[in-house]
Amino acid sequence: MSLYSLYLCLLCVTLVANFTLIIILYEKKQRSSAIVALIILLLLVNTWFGPKLLTNALHASGIEFEILSRIAALGYIFVPAAFLTFSLANGAYKIYLEKFYYWILVLIPSLFFLFLSWTTNIICIHSYQQAHLYPWGYETPTGQLWPFYLVWFNGMMIIGIITLLKNYFLLEKGTKKNQALYIVLIASCPFVMGMITLGILPIFNIFIMPVGVTLLNMMVIAGISIIYKFGSFIVTPYTVLSNLNYAIITVDRSGTILQMNPYTEKLLKAKSSHAVGKNINQIFSILRSDSNRSYQVNQILKPILYKGRSKTFDKYTVINQQKKGFPSTISITPIYEEKSIIGANIFIRNSKKEQDRERKKDDFLNILAHELRTPITGIKVYNQLLLEQLLDSDDKKKQLAIKMSKEVDRLHKLIQDSFDLAQLQSGKMRLTREFFGIDDFILEKMQTLNVTYSHREITLASRSNAVVFADKSKIEQVFVNLINNAIRFSPQNKPIIVHLLSEDDYAIVGIQDFGKGITPKYEKKIFDRFYQIENTISNKTGLGLGLYIASSIIKAHEGKMWVESNLGKGSTFYFSLPKST
């Protein structure tokens, strides 16, 4: 086979390989800017080499088509711009693609050279009658401004390769860094060799077949293999895990580390090569934030591996290899093979920023609620004085004053709820505990409420004879909130029944109403923040914080709160408190 035939074969292989790679990239669902730029680059290369192949084949047959040379110019003039765009899109410099001036700097010179190439012979002489015959085929002669175009071509390509190299050095060690290295190599080889064989050697009257064309085949084939082997340009599960901003560690049943994602190295200050094969306890430890009690990771890992249930741990501090701690949320999920647990995935998320945001929000609510309480208290006092002056009056002024009093009370409750929420979230709620009999305490509050709600019947159904150690004001707040809810959500002709019970080590208080009840799927949600039940009896609404605050107060007393409900028959809200001996 002659060198001429070999050259034409290589051009054919290049075109086929390029189109194959274009199809592979086009069929992928994830089309990033890097993929789009690479597709355009490959199309331009084919626009360059396709006409070159045809003109050589036709010239050998004595047929001339100058238009093919002009089409080829469209390819080789825009290739450097497309390559630079691909280099930027493939790394950390993607932001430049959003700059208008980038496209001006890249496209204006390209369009200028294209205009000169199509309308004049000062870039390239398109007449194949003047073509020179080389051992590998026919090449049309270059024009007077060809050296200037070469400077532009080489300059853009060099900037593109430097960009790829800089992106490579910015990446941390791992698969993505290896991918970047392969891209640099396969992009650089045909360019460097093409520049040597077409640009430098001819200066010394040395003419050899353009090695860049040969290496371009290798580049495309290497590109295809990289896509299938490493998932370059394609979003694979590993690519997703590598770019997540939380640590992921896979361990076996004994707690030995099998693998970890790159962010784990950054978070725990432990290299993967050093950590893999070691026990998880040797890499980091945990500290319970609310008790400052230190744990080994296996202490929370083993129960999950035994029971096979995922679990999330909040309010923990992770201590890394440098003995530095940071607040974290830890989630552990068992890994199954068929029906057997073979290990677990440990997810660690640094929650410091989230805690800072929550703290600032809670501080704002705390300050806001505190500042609003003073003027509201003043308004209540003035309203009370106004009502005393209108005591014997039956006109509209008294009715308006009464309405204003109710609205002020409602506003005061909203502010108090916000204040309580801020205290709960910041952990600043203080309990002033004392010993007292729960029966007498509840009876005293019922007498007060019977005066306040004289139109409703609030009765006691049973006694517990239990003594508790609790904060009276906080328990009163919980009890009054539950009574208020029972009144709001039940008809006026139905009673409210209070149950006082004693079970094992707990005193239990229950408030029963005869409203429409709660749907079972909402029974747990009603204790969440800002959750509100639709009220068809009263139009009054709040923030949806009452039950959340009440349940939080009971939890702070080592008790719990729950509800038992029957649709159409009513609900009973219970809370328990530890009994004291």
VEXDREN-2710 file (C-alpha; in Angstrom, 1 decimal):
% VEXDREN-2710
k/r/px/py/pz
1/MET/0.0/0.0/0.0
2/SER/1.4/3.4/-1.0
3/LEU/1.7/6.3/1.5
4/TYR/-1.0/8.0/-0.5
5/SER/-3.5/5.2/0.0
6/LEU/-2.5/4.9/3.6
7/TYR/-3.2/8.6/4.1
8/LEU/-6.7/8.4/2.5
9/CYS/-7.5/5.3/4.7
10/LEU/-6.4/7.2/7.8
11/LEU/-8.7/10.1/6.8
12/CYS/-11.6/7.7/6.4
13/VAL/-10.9/6.1/9.8
14/THR/-10.8/9.5/11.4
15/LEU/-14.1/10.5/9.9
16/VAL/-15.8/7.3/11.0
17/ALA/-14.3/7.4/14.5
18/ASN/-15.3/11.0/14.9
19/PHE/-18.9/10.3/13.8
20/THR/-19.0/7.3/16.2
21/LEU/-17.9/9.5/19.1
22/ILE/-20.4/12.2/18.1
23/ILE/-23.3/9.6/18.2
24/ILE/-22.1/8.2/21.6
25/LEU/-22.1/11.7/23.1
26/TYR/-25.3/12.8/21.5
27/GLU/-27.2/9.8/22.8
28/LYS/-26.3/10.6/26.4
29/LYS/-29.1/12.2/28.4
30/GLN/-26.7/14.5/30.3
31/ARG/-25.4/17.1/27.9
32/SER/-23.2/19.5/29.7
33/SER/-21.5/22.4/28.0
34/ALA/-18.3/20.3/27.7
35/ILE/-20.2/17.6/25.8
36/VAL/-21.8/20.2/23.4
37/ALA/-18.4/21.8/22.8
38/LEU/-16.8/18.4/22.1
39/ILE/-19.5/17.5/19.6
40/ILE/-19.0/20.9/17.8
41/LEU/-15.2/20.3/17.8
42/LEU/-15.6/16.9/16.3
43/LEU/-18.0/18.1/13.6
44/LEU/-15.5/20.9/12.7
45/VAL/-12.7/18.4/12.4
46/ASN/-14.8/16.3/10.1
47/THR/-15.7/19.5/8.1
48/TRP/-11.9/19.9/7.7
49/PHE/-10.9/16.3/6.9
50/GLY/-13.9/15.3/4.9
51/PRO/-13.4/17.7/2.0
52/LYS/-9.6/17.0/2.2
53/LEU/-10.4/13.3/1.6
54/LEU/-12.8/14.0/-1.3
55/THR/-10.5/16.5/-3.0
56/ASN/-7.6/14.1/-2.9
57/ALA/-9.7/11.3/-4.3
58/LEU/-11.2/13.5/-7.0
59/HIS/-7.9/15.2/-7.9
60/ALA/-6.4/11.8/-8.6
61/SER/-9.3/11.2/-11.0
62/GLY/-8.8/14.6/-12.7
63/ILE/-11.9/16.1/-11.2
64/GLU/-11.6/19.6/-9.5
65/PHE/-14.0/21.0/-6.9
66/GLU/-12.7/24.2/-5.4
67/ILE/-15.8/24.5/-3.2
68/LEU/-14.5/21.6/-1.2
69/SER/-11.4/23.5/-0.2
70/ARG/-13.5/26.4/0.9
71/ILE/-15.7/24.1/3.0
72/ALA/-12.5/22.7/4.6
73/ALA/-11.6/26.2/5.5
74/LEU/-14.7/26.5/7.6
75/GLY/-13.4/23.5/9.7
76/TYR/-9.8/24.4/10.3
77/ILE/-10.5/28.0/11.0
78/PHE/-13.0/27.3/13.7
79/VAL/-11.3/24.3/15.2
80/PRO/-9.0/26.3/17.6
81/ALA/-12.0/28.4/18.9
82/ALA/-14.0/25.2/19.5
83/PHE/-11.0/23.5/21.2
84/LEU/-10.5/26.5/23.6
85/THR/-14.3/26.5/24.4
86/PHE/-14.1/22.8/25.2
87/SER/-11.1/23.3/27.4
88/LEU/-12.9/26.0/29.4
89/ALA/-16.2/24.1/29.6
90/ASN/-14.4/20.9/30.9
91/GLY/-12.9/22.5/34.0
92/ALA/-13.0/25.2/36.6
93/TYR/-12.9/28.1/34.1
94/LYS/-16.4/27.5/32.8
95/ILE/-17.4/31.0/34.0
96/TYR/-15.6/32.6/31.1
97/LEU/-18.1/31.1/28.7
98/GLU/-20.7/33.3/30.2
99/LYS/-18.7/36.5/29.4
100/PHE/-19.7/38.4/26.3
101/TYR/-16.2/39.6/25.7
102/TYR/-14.9/36.0/25.4
103/TRP/-17.1/35.3/22.4
104/ILE/-16.1/38.6/20.8
105/LEU/-12.4/37.8/21.3
106/VAL/-12.8/34.3/19.9
107/LEU/-15.4/34.7/17.1
108/ILE/-14.3/38.0/15.5
109/PRO/-10.8/36.9/14.5
110/SER/-12.3/33.5/13.3
111/LEU/-14.9/35.2/11.2
112/PHE/-12.2/37.6/9.8
113/PHE/-9.9/34.7/8.7
114/LEU/-12.9/32.8/7.3
115/PHE/-13.9/35.9/5.2
116/LEU/-10.4/36.3/3.9
117/SER/-10.2/32.6/3.1
118/TRP/-13.4/32.5/1.2
119/THR/-13.1/35.8/-0.7
120/THR/-9.3/35.9/-1.3
121/ASN/-6.2/33.7/-1.8
122/ILE/-4.2/35.4/0.9
123/ILE/-4.9/32.7/3.5
124/CYS/-5.0/29.6/1.3
125/ILE/-5.0/29.2/-2.5
126/HIS/-8.0/27.0/-3.2
127/SER/-7.1/26.0/-6.8
128/TYR/-6.1/22.4/-6.9
129/GLN/-4.5/23.1/-10.3
130/GLN/-1.8/24.7/-8.3
131/ALA/-1.7/22.0/-5.6
132/HIS/1.6/20.5/-4.7
133/LEU/2.0/16.7/-4.9
134/TYR/3.4/15.2/-1.7
135/PRO/4.0/11.4/-1.1
136/TRP/0.8/11.3/0.9
137/GLY/-1.4/13.4/-1.5
138/TYR/-2.2/16.8/-2.8
139/GLU/-2.1/19.9/-0.7
140/THR/-3.1/23.4/-2.0
141/PRO/-0.5/26.1/-1.5
142/THR/-0.7/28.6/1.3
143/GLY/-1.2/32.4/1.0
144/GLN/0.6/35.4/2.2
145/LEU/-1.2/35.7/5.5
146/TRP/-1.0/31.9/6.3
147/PRO/1.8/32.5/8.9
148/PHE/-0.5/35.0/10.8
149/TYR/-3.3/32.4/10.7
150/LEU/-0.9/29.8/12.1
151/VAL/0.0/32.1/15.0
152/TRP/-3.7/32.4/15.7
153/PHE/-4.3/28.7/15.4
154/ASN/-1.3/27.7/17.6
155/GLY/-2.0/30.4/20.1
156/MET/-5.6/29.3/20.7
157/MET/-4.6/25.6/20.9
158/ILE/-1.7/26.3/23.4
159/ILE/-4.1/28.4/25.6
160/GLY/-6.6/25.5/25.5
161/ILE/-4.0/22.9/26.5
162/ILE/-2.7/25.2/29.3
163/THR/-6.3/25.5/30.6
164/LEU/-6.7/21.7/30.6
165/LEU/-3.4/21.4/32.5
166/LYS/-4.4/24.0/35.1
167/ASN/-7.7/22.3/35.6
168/TYR/-5.8/19.0/36.1
169/PHE/-3.7/20.5/38.8
170/LEU/-6.7/22.0/40.6
171/LEU/-8.4/18.6/41.0
172/GLU/-7.8/16.4/44.0
173/LYS/-6.4/12.9/43.5
174/GLY/-9.0/10.4/42.2
175/THR/-10.7/9.2/39.1
176/LYS/-11.7/12.6/38.0
177/LYS/-8.1/13.8/38.1
178/ASN/-7.1/10.7/36.0
179/GLN/-9.8/11.5/33.5
180/ALA/-8.4/15.1/33.2
181/LEU/-4.9/13.8/32.6
182/TYR/-6.1/11.5/29.8
183/ILE/-8.0/14.4/28.2
184/VAL/-4.8/16.5/28.2
185/LEU/-2.7/13.8/26.7
186/ILE/-5.1/12.8/23.9
187/ALA/-5.8/16.5/23.0
188/SER/-2.1/17.5/23.1
189/CYS/-0.6/14.6/21.0
190/PRO/-2.2/15.3/17.6
191/PHE/-1.8/19.1/18.0
192/VAL/1.9/18.9/19.0
193/MET/2.7/16.3/16.3
194/GLY/0.7/18.2/13.7
195/MET/2.4/21.4/14.5
196/ILE/5.8/19.7/14.1
197/THR/5.0/18.0/10.9
198/LEU/3.0/20.8/9.2
199/GLY/4.5/23.9/10.8
200/ILE/8.1/23.4/11.9
201/LEU/9.6/20.7/9.6
202/PRO/8.6/22.3/6.3
203/ILE/10.7/25.4/7.3
204/PHE/13.7/23.1/7.0
205/ASN/12.4/21.5/3.7
206/ILE/11.5/18.3/5.5
207/PHE/8.1/17.0/4.3
208/ILE/6.5/13.9/6.0
209/MET/3.0/12.7/6.2
210/PRO/1.0/14.8/8.8
211/VAL/1.5/12.7/11.9
212/GLY/-1.2/14.7/13.6
213/VAL/-3.8/13.0/11.4
214/THR/-2.6/9.6/12.4
215/LEU/-2.6/10.5/16.1
216/LEU/-6.1/12.1/15.7
217/ASN/-7.4/8.6/15.1
218/MET/-5.7/7.4/18.3
219/MET/-7.2/10.4/20.1
220/VAL/-10.8/9.6/19.1
221/ILE/-10.4/5.9/19.9
222/ALA/-8.8/6.8/23.3
223/GLY/-11.8/9.2/23.9
224/ILE/-14.3/6.4/23.2
225/SER/-12.5/4.1/25.6
226/ILE/-12.3/6.7/28.3
227/ILE/-16.0/7.3/28.1
228/TYR/-16.8/3.6/28.5
229/LYS/-14.1/2.8/31.1
230/PHE/-14.1/5.9/33.3
231/GLY/-17.4/7.6/32.5
232/SER/-15.8/10.8/31.4
233/PHE/-18.3/13.5/30.3
234/ILE/-21.1/11.2/31.7
235/VAL/-22.8/11.4/35.0
236/THR/-22.1/8.0/36.7
237/PRO/-22.9/7.0/40.3
238/TYR/-19.3/7.4/41.2
239/THR/-19.2/10.9/39.6
240/VAL/-22.2/11.9/41.7
241/LEU/-20.7/10.5/44.9
242/SER/-17.4/12.2/44.2
243/ASN/-19.0/15.6/44.0
244/LEU/-21.3/15.3/47.0
245/ASN/-20.5/17.7/49.9
246/TYR/-20.7/15.1/52.6
247/ALA/-18.6/12.1/53.5
248/ILE/-19.6/8.6/52.4
249/ILE/-17.7/5.6/54.0
250/THR/-18.5/2.0/53.2
251/VAL/-17.6/-0.6/55.9
252/ASP/-18.0/-4.3/56.4
253/ARG/-19.7/-6.0/59.3
254/SER/-16.5/-5.7/61.5
255/GLY/-16.3/-1.9/60.8
256/THR/-13.3/-2.2/58.4
257/ILE/-13.3/0.6/55.8
258/LEU/-13.8/-0.7/52.3
259/GLN/-14.0/2.6/50.4
260/MET/-14.7/6.3/50.9
261/ASN/-15.4/9.2/48.6
262/PRO/-13.0/12.1/48.0
263/TYR/-14.9/14.5/50.3
264/THR/-14.3/12.1/53.2
265/GLU/-10.6/12.7/52.9
266/LYS/-11.2/16.5/53.1
267/LEU/-13.6/16.3/56.0
268/LEU/-11.8/13.7/58.2
269/LYS/-8.3/14.7/57.1
270/ALA/-7.6/11.0/56.3
271/LYS/-6.2/9.8/53.0
272/SER/-8.1/7.0/51.3
273/SER/-4.9/5.0/50.8
274/HIS/-4.2/5.2/54.6
275/ALA/-7.8/4.6/55.8
276/VAL/-9.0/1.8/53.6
277/GLY/-8.4/-1.5/55.4
278/LYS/-8.4/0.1/58.9
279/ASN/-11.2/0.0/61.5
280/ILE/-13.6/2.9/61.4
281/ASN/-12.7/3.7/65.1
282/GLN/-9.1/4.5/64.0
283/ILE/-10.2/7.2/61.6
284/PHE/-12.6/9.3/63.6
285/SER/-14.6/9.4/66.9
286/ILE/-17.9/11.1/67.9
287/LEU/-19.0/13.2/70.8
288/ARG/-22.6/13.7/71.9
289/SER/-23.1/17.4/71.7
290/ASP/-25.7/17.7/74.5
291/SER/-23.8/15.6/77.1
292/ASN/-20.1/15.8/75.9
293/ARG/-20.0/12.0/76.2
294/SER/-17.4/10.4/73.8
295/TYR/-18.3/7.4/71.7
296/GLN/-16.5/5.0/69.4
297/VAL/-18.2/4.8/66.0
298/ASN/-18.7/1.0/66.4
299/GLN/-21.0/1.8/69.4
300/ILE/-23.6/3.3/67.1
301/LEU/-22.7/1.1/64.1
302/LYS/-23.2/-2.4/65.7
303/PRO/-26.9/-2.0/66.7
304/ILE/-27.7/-1.0/63.1
305/LEU/-25.8/-3.9/61.6
306/TYR/-27.6/-6.2/64.1
307/LYS/-31.2/-4.9/63.6
308/GLY/-30.8/-3.9/59.9
309/ARG/-32.5/-0.6/60.2
310/SER/-31.2/2.8/59.0
311/LYS/-30.8/5.5/61.6
312/THR/-29.8/9.2/61.7
313/PHE/-27.9/10.7/64.6
314/ASP/-28.2/14.5/65.2
315/LYS/-26.4/16.7/67.7
316/TYR/-23.1/14.8/67.4
317/THR/-19.6/16.3/67.0
318/VAL/-17.2/14.4/64.8
319/ILE/-13.5/14.4/65.8
320/ASN/-11.3/14.0/62.8
321/GLN/-7.6/12.8/62.5
322/GLN/-6.3/16.2/63.5
323/LYS/-8.4/16.1/66.7
324/LYS/-10.6/18.9/65.5
325/GLY/-14.3/18.6/66.0
326/PHE/-17.3/19.9/64.0
327/PRO/-21.0/19.5/64.5
328/SER/-22.4/16.8/62.2
329/THR/-25.4/14.7/61.2
330/ILE/-24.5/11.1/60.8
331/SER/-26.7/8.6/58.9
332/ILE/-26.0/4.9/58.8
333/THR/-27.7/2.5/56.3
334/PRO/-27.1/-1.2/56.2
335/ILE/-26.0/-3.0/53.0
336/TYR/-27.7/-6.2/52.1
337/GLU/-26.6/-9.0/49.9
338/GLU/-29.7/-11.1/49.2
339/LYS/-31.1/-11.2/52.8
340/SER/-27.8/-11.0/54.7
341/ILE/-26.3/-7.7/56.0
342/ILE/-22.7/-7.5/54.8
343/GLY/-21.9/-4.0/55.9
344/ALA/-23.1/-0.4/56.0
345/ASN/-22.7/3.0/54.4
346/ILE/-21.9/5.9/56.8
347/PHE/-22.9/9.4/55.7
348/ILE/-21.5/12.4/57.5
349/ARG/-22.6/15.9/56.8
350/ASN/-21.0/18.9/58.4
351/SER/-23.9/20.9/59.9
352/LYS/-21.9/23.8/61.3
353/LYS/-23.3/26.3/58.7
354/GLU/-26.8/25.0/59.3
355/GLN/-26.5/25.4/63.0
356/ASP/-25.1/28.9/62.6
357/ARG/-28.1/29.8/60.4
358/GLU/-30.5/28.3/62.9
359/ARG/-28.8/30.1/65.8
360/LYS/-29.0/33.5/64.1
361/LYS/-32.7/32.9/63.3
362/ASP/-33.4/31.8/66.9
363/ASP/-31.6/34.9/68.2
364/PHE/-33.6/37.1/65.9
365/LEU/-36.9/35.5/67.1
366/ASN/-35.8/35.8/70.7
367/ILE/-35.0/39.5/70.4
368/LEU/-38.1/40.2/68.4
369/ALA/-40.4/38.4/70.8
370/HIS/-38.7/40.1/73.8
371/GLU/-39.0/43.6/72.3
372/LEU/-42.7/43.1/71.4
373/ARG/-43.7/41.9/74.8
374/THR/-43.2/45.3/76.4
375/PRO/-45.5/47.4/74.2
376/ILE/-48.1/44.6/74.1
377/THR/-48.1/44.6/78.0
378/GLY/-48.7/48.3/77.9
379/ILE/-51.6/48.0/75.5
380/LYS/-53.2/45.4/77.7
381/VAL/-53.0/47.6/80.7
382/TYR/-54.5/50.6/78.9
383/ASN/-57.2/48.4/77.5
384/GLN/-58.0/47.1/81.0
385/LEU/-58.3/50.7/82.3
386/LEU/-60.6/51.5/79.4
387/LEU/-62.8/48.5/80.2
388/GLU/-63.1/49.6/83.8
389/GLN/-64.2/53.1/82.7
390/LEU/-66.8/51.5/80.4
391/LEU/-68.0/48.9/83.0
392/ASP/-71.6/50.2/83.3
393/SER/-71.8/51.2/79.6
394/ASP/-73.8/49.2/77.1
395/ASP/-72.9/51.1/74.0
396/LYS/-70.6/50.1/71.1
397/LYS/-67.5/51.5/72.7
398/LYS/-67.6/48.8/75.3
399/GLN/-68.1/46.1/72.7
400/LEU/-65.2/47.4/70.7
401/ALA/-63.0/47.5/73.9
402/ILE/-63.9/43.9/74.6
403/LYS/-63.0/42.8/71.0
404/MET/-59.8/44.7/71.3
405/SER/-59.0/42.9/74.6
406/LYS/-59.5/39.5/72.9
407/GLU/-57.3/40.5/69.9
408/VAL/-54.6/41.8/72.2
409/ASP/-54.7/38.5/74.2
410/ARG/-54.4/36.6/70.9
411/LEU/-51.5/38.7/69.8
412/HIS/-49.8/38.3/73.2
413/LYS/-50.1/34.5/72.8
414/LEU/-48.6/34.6/69.3
415/ILE/-45.6/36.6/70.7
416/GLN/-45.3/34.3/73.7
417/ASP/-45.3/31.2/71.4
418/SER/-42.5/32.8/69.3
419/PHE/-40.6/33.6/72.4
420/ASP/-41.0/30.0/73.7
421/LEU/-40.0/28.6/70.3
422/ALA/-36.8/30.7/70.3
423/GLN/-35.9/29.5/73.8
424/LEU/-36.5/25.9/72.9
425/GLN/-34.5/26.1/69.7
426/SER/-31.6/27.8/71.4
427/GLY/-31.7/25.5/74.4
428/LYS/-32.2/28.4/76.8
429/MET/-35.5/27.2/78.3
430/ARG/-35.0/26.9/82.0
431/LEU/-37.1/24.8/84.3
432/THR/-37.7/25.8/87.9
433/ARG/-38.7/22.5/89.4
434/GLU/-40.5/21.8/92.7
435/PHE/-42.4/19.0/94.3
436/PHE/-46.2/19.2/94.1
437/GLY/-49.3/17.0/93.9
438/ILE/-50.6/16.9/90.4
439/ASP/-54.2/16.5/91.4
440/ASP/-54.5/19.6/93.5
441/PHE/-52.5/21.6/90.9
442/ILE/-54.8/20.6/88.0
443/LEU/-58.0/21.2/90.2
444/GLU/-56.8/24.7/91.0
445/LYS/-56.2/25.4/87.3
446/MET/-59.6/24.0/86.4
447/GLN/-61.4/26.3/88.8
448/THR/-59.7/29.3/87.1
449/LEU/-60.6/28.0/83.6
450/ASN/-64.2/27.4/84.6
451/VAL/-64.5/31.1/85.5
452/THR/-62.8/32.1/82.2
453/TYR/-65.0/29.7/80.1
454/SER/-68.2/30.0/82.2
455/HIS/-70.2/28.8/79.1
456/ARG/-68.3/25.5/78.9
457/GLU/-68.3/22.5/81.3
458/ILE/-64.9/21.3/82.4
459/THR/-65.1/18.3/84.7
460/LEU/-62.7/15.9/86.5
461/ALA/-63.2/12.2/85.9
462/SER/-60.5/10.6/88.0
463/ARG/-57.6/11.2/90.4
464/SER/-54.0/9.9/90.4
465/ASN/-52.8/10.9/93.9
466/ALA/-49.3/11.4/92.4
467/VAL/-46.5/13.8/93.3
468/VAL/-44.3/15.1/90.5
469/PHE/-41.1/17.2/90.4
470/ALA/-41.7/19.8/87.7
471/ASP/-41.9/23.4/86.7
472/LYS/-45.4/24.6/87.7
473/SER/-45.6/27.5/85.3
474/LYS/-44.5/25.3/82.4
475/ILE/-47.0/22.5/83.2
476/GLU/-49.7/25.1/83.6
477/GLN/-48.8/26.4/80.1
478/VAL/-49.2/22.9/78.7
479/PHE/-52.5/22.2/80.5
480/VAL/-54.1/25.5/79.6
481/ASN/-53.0/25.1/75.9
482/LEU/-54.7/21.6/75.7
483/ILE/-57.9/23.0/77.4
484/ASN/-58.0/25.9/75.0
485/ASN/-57.6/23.5/72.0
486/ALA/-60.3/21.2/73.3
487/ILE/-62.7/24.2/73.6
488/ARG/-61.7/25.5/70.1
489/PHE/-62.2/22.1/68.4
490/SER/-65.4/20.9/70.1
491/PRO/-69.1/22.0/70.1
492/GLN/-70.2/24.4/72.9
493/ASN/-72.8/22.0/74.2
494/LYS/-70.2/19.2/74.8
495/PRO/-68.2/18.9/78.0
496/ILE/-64.4/18.8/78.4
497/ILE/-63.3/15.9/80.7
498/VAL/-60.0/15.9/82.5
499/HIS/-58.5/12.5/83.5
500/LEU/-55.8/12.1/86.1
501/LEU/-54.1/8.7/86.0
502/SER/-51.2/6.8/87.6
503/GLU/-49.4/4.2/85.6
504/ASP/-46.1/2.6/86.8
505/ASP/-43.7/5.4/87.4
506/TYR/-45.7/8.1/85.6
507/ALA/-48.5/10.5/86.4
508/ILE/-50.7/11.0/83.4
509/VAL/-53.0/13.9/82.5
510/GLY/-55.6/13.5/79.8
511/ILE/-57.9/16.1/78.3
512/GLN/-60.9/14.7/76.4
513/ASP/-63.1/16.5/74.0
514/PHE/-66.0/15.5/71.8
515/GLY/-65.2/17.2/68.6
516/LYS/-64.9/15.6/65.2
517/GLY/-61.6/13.8/66.0
518/ILE/-58.2/13.6/64.1
519/THR/-57.4/11.4/61.1
520/PRO/-54.9/8.7/62.1
521/LYS/-52.3/9.8/59.6
522/TYR/-52.1/13.3/61.2
523/GLU/-51.8/12.1/64.8
524/LYS/-48.0/12.4/64.8
525/LYS/-47.8/15.5/62.5
526/ILE/-49.8/17.7/64.9
527/PHE/-46.8/17.8/67.3
528/ASP/-44.6/19.3/64.5
529/ARG/-43.7/22.9/64.2
530/PHE/-46.2/25.1/62.3
531/TYR/-48.6/22.3/61.7
532/GLN/-52.2/23.3/62.1
533/ILE/-55.4/21.2/62.1
534/GLU/-58.3/22.5/60.0
535/ASN/-60.9/24.0/62.4
536/THR/-64.5/24.1/61.2
537/ILE/-65.9/25.1/64.6
538/SER/-63.8/28.3/65.2
539/ASN/-62.1/30.5/62.6
540/LYS/-59.3/31.5/65.0
541/THR/-55.9/30.5/63.8
542/GLY/-52.4/30.6/65.3
543/LEU/-48.8/29.8/64.3
544/GLY/-49.2/26.1/64.7
545/LEU/-46.7/26.1/67.6
546/GLY/-48.9/25.3/70.6
547/LEU/-48.6/21.5/70.6
548/TYR/-45.0/21.6/69.5
549/ILE/-44.1/23.8/72.4
550/ALA/-46.2/21.8/74.8
551/SER/-44.7/18.5/73.7
552/SER/-41.2/20.0/74.0
553/ILE/-41.9/21.1/77.5
554/ILE/-43.0/17.7/78.5
555/LYS/-40.0/16.1/76.8
556/ALA/-37.8/18.4/78.9
557/HIS/-39.5/16.9/82.0
558/GLU/-38.6/13.4/80.8
559/GLY/-42.2/12.7/79.9
560/LYS/-44.1/12.3/76.6
561/MET/-47.2/13.6/74.9
562/TRP/-49.6/11.7/72.6
563/VAL/-53.2/11.7/71.3
564/GLU/-55.9/9.0/71.0
565/SER/-58.6/9.9/68.6
566/ASN/-61.8/8.5/67.0
567/LEU/-63.2/10.2/64.0
568/GLY/-66.6/11.7/64.7
569/LYS/-66.3/11.0/68.4
570/GLY/-63.5/13.2/69.6
571/SER/-59.9/13.2/70.9
572/THR/-58.0/12.8/74.1
573/PHE/-54.6/14.4/74.5
574/TYR/-52.3/12.9/77.1
575/PHE/-49.1/14.0/78.7
576/SER/-47.0/12.1/81.3
577/LEU/-44.6/13.2/84.0
578/PRO/-42.3/11.0/86.1
579/LYS/-43.7/10.5/89.6
580/SER/-41.6/11.4/92.6
581/THR/-41.4/9.4/95.8
END
